[in-house]
Amino acid sequence: DPFAIHRQHMNRMLSGSFGFGPLLGITDGTTPGARQAGRRMQAGAVSPFGMLGMAGGFIDMFGMMNDMIGNMEHMTSGANCQTFTSSTVISYSNLGDGPKVYQETSEMRSAPGGIRETRRTVRDSDSGLEQMSIGHHIRERAHIMQRSRNHRTGDQEERQDYINMDESDAAAFDDEWRRET
């Protein structure tokens, strides 16, 4: 059970007294200061040198984080897993001719069976560009629609890309994507 593994790692990291008094510890509902068998405190975690990687304090914590990330990767590759990722970058500058803002956002949703939806937006006040793209993916095939507009020049563009399929297959692909989602 990947959720049990995740809970076990989180409990190992966040429960117990961390070497301080039992009133300061984060517990999992058991008697303060008591530890279940199999839980052990890393001596270096409370060591003044633990931060430097001596005595294994933070090295062990990073090892536990790597284990959790590995378990998440294993879990997301499963047949019944759905995921959502999002990333946003915003840059602001007020030098020169006034404020300049650059914003880029990307999102990806995935579902079992190799179904994915990708979205990407870009806004750049310096160049006047606004761009948005949405991609629907089924395993190795994809239909990506992109629109862009430039406020400074008035130019507009719309394009569609087809990956591993022809434009004539677009309607059937879109129907299949809607059914699968």
C-alpha positions, 0 to 999 in steps of 0.5 A, a space after each residue: 500500500 503506497 499510502 501506508 508507506 507514505 504515512 510510515 515515512 511521515 510518522 517517522 519524520 514528524 513523531 516522537 520527541 526529537 530528543 526534547 522534552 515530551 511536551 514539545 514533541 509532535 506525537 501520533 496520539 500515543 503516550 508522550 515520549 513513547 515510541 513504537 517498535 521500529 521507530 528510532 531517532 537519528 542521533 545526528 538530528 539533534 546534534 549541533 553538527 547534524 546540520 553539517 551532515 556529520 553524525 548522519 542527521 540531515 543526511 538521513 533526513 534527505 535519505 528519507 525524502 529520497 525514499 518518499 519521492 521514489 515511492 511517489 514516482 512508483 505510485 504515479 506510474 501505477 495504472 490507477 493514478 491521477 496526478 496534477 502538477 502546476 508551476 508559475 513564474 512571475 518576474 517584475 521589474 520597475 527599471 527604465 520605462 515603467 513596470 515590466 511583468 513576465 508571467 508563465 504558468 504551466 499545468 499538467 493533469 494525467 489520468 490512467 491509460 496515458 491520458 494527459 492535459 497540458 496547459 501553458 500561458 505566457 504574458 510578457 508586458 515588455 514584448 506585448 505577447 500573450 500566449 496560451 496552449 492546451 494539449 490533449 494527449 493519449 499515450 503517444 498521440 496529441 492534439 495541441 491548440 495554441 493562440 497568441 496575441 501581441 498587444 503592441 502590434 495587434 498580431 494574432 495567431 492560432 495554430 494546431 499541432 498534431 503529434 503522431 496523427 493526421 489532421 483528419 483524425 482530430 475529431 475522432 481523437 477529441 471524441 476518444 479523449 473526452 470518452 477516456 476522461 
